[in-house]
């Protein structure tokens, strides 16, 4: 097992690289989820402020028409 962890002498470079990569991936996931929640709250606020435009179908979405 120690031979595997040593990675042929490169373990001191490989494991920190894996650690930094894992930390960045976790940070990106966290930042994306926070941004998603913030955007969802903003969307909910905008829809509450103007309920007449809520769930209005997009022009031409069902008929294949294109907007002018």
C-alpha positions as CSV (number, residue, x, y, z in Angstrom):
1,X,0.0,0.0,0.0
2,X,2.8,2.4,0.8
3,X,4.3,1.8,-2.6
4,X,1.0,2.8,-4.2
5,X,0.8,5.9,-2.1
6,X,4.4,6.8,-3.0
7,X,3.5,6.6,-6.7
8,X,7.1,5.6,-7.7
9,X,8.5,8.7,-5.9
10,X,6.0,11.1,-7.4
11,X,3.4,10.8,-4.6
12,X,4.5,14.2,-3.2
13,X,3.3,15.8,-6.4
14,X,0.4,13.6,-7.3
15,X,-1.6,13.6,-4.0
16,X,-1.5,17.4,-3.5
17,X,-2.6,17.8,-7.1
18,X,-5.6,15.5,-6.5
19,X,-6.3,17.4,-3.3
20,X,-6.3,20.8,-5.0
21,X,-8.4,19.4,-7.9
22,X,-11.0,18.0,-5.4
23,X,-11.1,21.3,-3.5
24,X,-11.6,23.3,-6.7
25,X,-14.4,20.9,-7.8
26,X,-16.2,21.2,-4.5
27,X,-15.8,25.0,-4.5
28,X,-17.3,25.2,-8.0
29,X,-20.2,23.0,-7.1
30,X,-20.9,25.1,-4.0
31,X,-20.6,28.4,-5.9
32,X,-22.9,27.0,-8.7
33,X,-25.5,25.9,-6.2
34,X,-25.4,29.2,-4.3
35,X,-25.8,31.1,-7.7
36,X,-28.7,28.9,-8.7
37,X,-30.5,29.6,-5.4
38,X,-29.9,33.3,-5.7
39,X,-31.2,33.3,-9.3
40,X,-34.2,31.3,-8.3
41,X,-35.0,33.8,-5.5
42,X,-34.6,36.7,-7.9
43,X,-36.9,35.0,-10.4
44,X,-39.5,34.3,-7.7
45,X,-39.4,38.0,-6.7
46,X,-39.7,39.2,-10.3
47,X,-42.6,36.9,-10.9
48,X,-44.4,38.0,-7.7
49,X,-43.9,41.7,-8.7
50,X,-45.5,41.2,-12.1
51,X,-48.0,38.3,-11.9
52,X,-49.7,39.1,-15.2
53,X,-46.7,37.9,-17.2
54,X,-46.3,34.7,-15.3
55,X,-46.6,31.5,-17.4
56,X,-47.4,33.3,-20.6
57,X,-46.5,31.2,-23.6
58,X,-43.7,32.3,-25.8
59,X,-44.9,33.6,-29.1
60,X,-44.6,31.0,-31.8
61,X,-43.2,28.3,-29.4
62,X,-45.9,25.8,-30.3
63,X,-46.6,26.7,-33.9
64,X,-43.1,26.9,-35.2
65,X,-43.4,30.6,-36.0
66,X,-40.4,32.8,-35.7
67,X,-40.4,36.2,-34.0
68,X,-40.2,39.2,-36.3
